[in-house]
Amino acid sequence: MDNEFDIWKDGEKVQPQAKNIKTPDQRNESQFGSINPYMNCPHCNTLGNIRTKPITQKMGISGGKAVAGLLTAGLSLLVVGLSREEIKTQAHCQRCNNTWQF
């Protein structure tokens, strides 16, 4: 049954292409990063099944920001906040599903 939204080209019906469908490997890469072939899992001792990616993690109160907040009567805290951020690496083993950071 044809409807008004069908696409025709040279007398033949064209099937629409599916967009934004990700394979399981593409989903793992977007969530856990790319495979690091030289990394060893500390849990299952597997080599080559580890995905790594850089992450930013909040790490508590920064001493310098707390002092600046006291000196400016809290005005600087509205702009920068108290917590500090560190760049870490998140690793994920595809074999045992263990995830850790270093």
Rosetta constraint file for C-alpha pairs under 8 A:
AtomPair CA 2 CA 6 HARMONIC 6.70 0.50
AtomPair CA 6 CA 13 HARMONIC 7.05 0.50
AtomPair CA 6 CA 14 HARMONIC 7.61 0.50
AtomPair CA 7 CA 13 HARMONIC 5.93 0.50
AtomPair CA 7 CA 14 HARMONIC 5.52 0.50
AtomPair CA 7 CA 15 HARMONIC 7.49 0.50
AtomPair CA 7 CA 16 HARMONIC 7.85 0.50
AtomPair CA 8 CA 12 HARMONIC 5.48 0.50
AtomPair CA 8 CA 13 HARMONIC 4.53 0.50
AtomPair CA 8 CA 14 HARMONIC 5.61 0.50
AtomPair CA 9 CA 13 HARMONIC 6.43 0.50
AtomPair CA 9 CA 14 HARMONIC 6.54 0.50
AtomPair CA 22 CA 26 HARMONIC 5.72 0.50
AtomPair CA 22 CA 27 HARMONIC 6.23 0.50
AtomPair CA 23 CA 27 HARMONIC 6.35 0.50
AtomPair CA 24 CA 28 HARMONIC 6.19 0.50
AtomPair CA 25 CA 29 HARMONIC 6.17 0.50
AtomPair CA 26 CA 30 HARMONIC 6.23 0.50
AtomPair CA 27 CA 31 HARMONIC 6.15 0.50
AtomPair CA 28 CA 32 HARMONIC 5.60 0.50
AtomPair CA 28 CA 33 HARMONIC 7.01 0.50
AtomPair CA 29 CA 33 HARMONIC 4.47 0.50
AtomPair CA 29 CA 34 HARMONIC 5.44 0.50
AtomPair CA 29 CA 51 HARMONIC 7.64 0.50
AtomPair CA 32 CA 51 HARMONIC 5.80 0.50
AtomPair CA 32 CA 52 HARMONIC 6.17 0.50
AtomPair CA 32 CA 53 HARMONIC 6.27 0.50
AtomPair CA 32 CA 90 HARMONIC 7.54 0.50
AtomPair CA 32 CA 91 HARMONIC 7.19 0.50
AtomPair CA 32 CA 92 HARMONIC 6.39 0.50
AtomPair CA 33 CA 51 HARMONIC 5.38 0.50
AtomPair CA 33 CA 52 HARMONIC 5.03 0.50
AtomPair CA 33 CA 53 HARMONIC 4.66 0.50
AtomPair CA 34 CA 51 HARMONIC 5.08 0.50
AtomPair CA 34 CA 52 HARMONIC 5.84 0.50
AtomPair CA 34 CA 53 HARMONIC 6.91 0.50
AtomPair CA 35 CA 48 HARMONIC 7.25 0.50
AtomPair CA 35 CA 49 HARMONIC 6.63 0.50
AtomPair CA 35 CA 50 HARMONIC 5.57 0.50
AtomPair CA 35 CA 51 HARMONIC 4.20 0.50
AtomPair CA 35 CA 52 HARMONIC 6.46 0.50
AtomPair CA 36 CA 48 HARMONIC 6.27 0.50
AtomPair CA 36 CA 49 HARMONIC 7.31 0.50
AtomPair CA 36 CA 50 HARMONIC 5.63 0.50
AtomPair CA 36 CA 51 HARMONIC 5.71 0.50
AtomPair CA 36 CA 52 HARMONIC 6.48 0.50
AtomPair CA 37 CA 47 HARMONIC 6.91 0.50
AtomPair CA 37 CA 48 HARMONIC 4.02 0.50
AtomPair CA 37 CA 49 HARMONIC 6.87 0.50
AtomPair CA 37 CA 50 HARMONIC 7.07 0.50
AtomPair CA 38 CA 47 HARMONIC 6.70 0.50
AtomPair CA 38 CA 48 HARMONIC 5.89 0.50
AtomPair CA 39 CA 47 HARMONIC 5.98 0.50
AtomPair CA 39 CA 48 HARMONIC 6.07 0.50
AtomPair CA 39 CA 49 HARMONIC 7.92 0.50
AtomPair CA 39 CA 50 HARMONIC 6.27 0.50
AtomPair CA 40 CA 45 HARMONIC 5.94 0.50
AtomPair CA 40 CA 46 HARMONIC 5.60 0.50
AtomPair CA 40 CA 47 HARMONIC 4.57 0.50
AtomPair CA 40 CA 48 HARMONIC 6.78 0.50
AtomPair CA 40 CA 50 HARMONIC 7.13 0.50
AtomPair CA 41 CA 45 HARMONIC 4.80 0.50
AtomPair CA 41 CA 46 HARMONIC 5.29 0.50
AtomPair CA 41 CA 47 HARMONIC 6.60 0.50
AtomPair CA 41 CA 50 HARMONIC 6.87 0.50
AtomPair CA 41 CA 93 HARMONIC 6.39 0.50
AtomPair CA 42 CA 46 HARMONIC 7.97 0.50
AtomPair CA 43 CA 96 HARMONIC 7.72 0.50
AtomPair CA 43 CA 98 HARMONIC 7.25 0.50
AtomPair CA 44 CA 95 HARMONIC 7.96 0.50
AtomPair CA 44 CA 96 HARMONIC 6.67 0.50
AtomPair CA 46 CA 95 HARMONIC 7.69 0.50
AtomPair CA 49 CA 93 HARMONIC 5.81 0.50
AtomPair CA 49 CA 94 HARMONIC 5.58 0.50
AtomPair CA 49 CA 95 HARMONIC 6.66 0.50
AtomPair CA 50 CA 91 HARMONIC 6.47 0.50
AtomPair CA 50 CA 92 HARMONIC 5.51 0.50
AtomPair CA 50 CA 93 HARMONIC 4.53 0.50
AtomPair CA 50 CA 94 HARMONIC 6.23 0.50
AtomPair CA 51 CA 91 HARMONIC 5.58 0.50
AtomPair CA 51 CA 92 HARMONIC 5.17 0.50
AtomPair CA 51 CA 93 HARMONIC 6.44 0.50
AtomPair CA 51 CA 94 HARMONIC 7.44 0.50
AtomPair CA 52 CA 89 HARMONIC 6.59 0.50
AtomPair CA 52 CA 90 HARMONIC 5.55 0.50
AtomPair CA 52 CA 91 HARMONIC 4.41 0.50
AtomPair CA 52 CA 92 HARMONIC 6.46 0.50
AtomPair CA 53 CA 89 HARMONIC 5.65 0.50
AtomPair CA 53 CA 90 HARMONIC 5.47 0.50
AtomPair CA 53 CA 91 HARMONIC 6.77 0.50
AtomPair CA 54 CA 87 HARMONIC 6.73 0.50
AtomPair CA 54 CA 88 HARMONIC 5.75 0.50
AtomPair CA 54 CA 89 HARMONIC 4.42 0.50
AtomPair CA 54 CA 90 HARMONIC 6.13 0.50
AtomPair CA 55 CA 87 HARMONIC 5.71 0.50
AtomPair CA 55 CA 88 HARMONIC 5.37 0.50
AtomPair CA 55 CA 89 HARMONIC 5.80 0.50
AtomPair CA 55 CA 90 HARMONIC 6.46 0.50
AtomPair CA 56 CA 85 HARMONIC 6.31 0.50
AtomPair CA 56 CA 86 HARMONIC 5.66 0.50
AtomPair CA 56 CA 87 HARMONIC 4.57 0.50
AtomPair CA 56 CA 88 HARMONIC 6.18 0.50
AtomPair CA 57 CA 85 HARMONIC 5.42 0.50
AtomPair CA 57 CA 86 HARMONIC 5.43 0.50
AtomPair CA 57 CA 87 HARMONIC 6.40 0.50
AtomPair CA 57 CA 88 HARMONIC 7.05 0.50
AtomPair CA 58 CA 83 HARMONIC 6.29 0.50
AtomPair CA 58 CA 84 HARMONIC 5.71 0.50
AtomPair CA 58 CA 85 HARMONIC 4.39 0.50
AtomPair CA 58 CA 86 HARMONIC 6.43 0.50
AtomPair CA 59 CA 83 HARMONIC 6.44 0.50
AtomPair CA 59 CA 84 HARMONIC 5.57 0.50
AtomPair CA 59 CA 85 HARMONIC 5.70 0.50
AtomPair CA 59 CA 86 HARMONIC 6.69 0.50
AtomPair CA 60 CA 82 HARMONIC 7.71 0.50
AtomPair CA 60 CA 83 HARMONIC 4.99 0.50
AtomPair CA 60 CA 84 HARMONIC 6.13 0.50
AtomPair CA 61 CA 65 HARMONIC 7.82 0.50
AtomPair CA 61 CA 66 HARMONIC 7.44 0.50
AtomPair CA 61 CA 82 HARMONIC 5.32 0.50
AtomPair CA 61 CA 83 HARMONIC 4.50 0.50
AtomPair CA 61 CA 84 HARMONIC 6.20 0.50
AtomPair CA 62 CA 66 HARMONIC 6.34 0.50
AtomPair CA 62 CA 82 HARMONIC 5.96 0.50
AtomPair CA 62 CA 83 HARMONIC 5.71 0.50
AtomPair CA 62 CA 84 HARMONIC 5.50 0.50
AtomPair CA 63 CA 67 HARMONIC 6.34 0.50
AtomPair CA 64 CA 68 HARMONIC 6.20 0.50
AtomPair CA 65 CA 69 HARMONIC 6.05 0.50
AtomPair CA 65 CA 76 HARMONIC 8.00 0.50
AtomPair CA 65 CA 77 HARMONIC 7.41 0.50
AtomPair CA 65 CA 80 HARMONIC 7.88 0.50
AtomPair CA 65 CA 81 HARMONIC 7.56 0.50
AtomPair CA 65 CA 82 HARMONIC 5.81 0.50
AtomPair CA 66 CA 70 HARMONIC 6.40 0.50
AtomPair CA 66 CA 77 HARMONIC 7.96 0.50
AtomPair CA 66 CA 82 HARMONIC 6.35 0.50
AtomPair CA 67 CA 71 HARMONIC 6.28 0.50
AtomPair CA 68 CA 72 HARMONIC 6.10 0.50
AtomPair CA 68 CA 74 HARMONIC 7.97 0.50
AtomPair CA 68 CA 76 HARMONIC 6.74 0.50
AtomPair CA 69 CA 73 HARMONIC 5.92 0.50
AtomPair CA 69 CA 74 HARMONIC 4.51 0.50
AtomPair CA 69 CA 75 HARMONIC 6.57 0.50
AtomPair CA 69 CA 76 HARMONIC 5.46 0.50
AtomPair CA 69 CA 77 HARMONIC 5.55 0.50
AtomPair CA 70 CA 74 HARMONIC 6.03 0.50
AtomPair CA 72 CA 76 HARMONIC 6.29 0.50
AtomPair CA 74 CA 78 HARMONIC 7.02 0.50
AtomPair CA 75 CA 79 HARMONIC 7.25 0.50
AtomPair CA 76 CA 80 HARMONIC 6.27 0.50
AtomPair CA 76 CA 81 HARMONIC 7.57 0.50
AtomPair CA 77 CA 81 HARMONIC 4.59 0.50
AtomPair CA 77 CA 82 HARMONIC 6.39 0.50
AtomPair CA 88 CA 101 HARMONIC 6.64 0.50
AtomPair CA 88 CA 102 HARMONIC 5.87 0.50
AtomPair CA 89 CA 101 HARMONIC 5.55 0.50
AtomPair CA 89 CA 102 HARMONIC 5.45 0.50
AtomPair CA 90 CA 99 HARMONIC 7.13 0.50
AtomPair CA 90 CA 100 HARMONIC 5.84 0.50
AtomPair CA 90 CA 101 HARMONIC 4.42 0.50
AtomPair CA 90 CA 102 HARMONIC 6.67 0.50
AtomPair CA 91 CA 99 HARMONIC 5.64 0.50
AtomPair CA 91 CA 100 HARMONIC 5.41 0.50
AtomPair CA 91 CA 101 HARMONIC 6.03 0.50
AtomPair CA 92 CA 97 HARMONIC 6.53 0.50
AtomPair CA 92 CA 98 HARMONIC 5.72 0.50
AtomPair CA 92 CA 99 HARMONIC 4.32 0.50
AtomPair CA 92 CA 100 HARMONIC 6.58 0.50
AtomPair CA 93 CA 97 HARMONIC 5.21 0.50
AtomPair CA 93 CA 98 HARMONIC 5.36 0.50
AtomPair CA 93 CA 99 HARMONIC 6.50 0.50
AtomPair CA 94 CA 98 HARMONIC 7.69 0.50
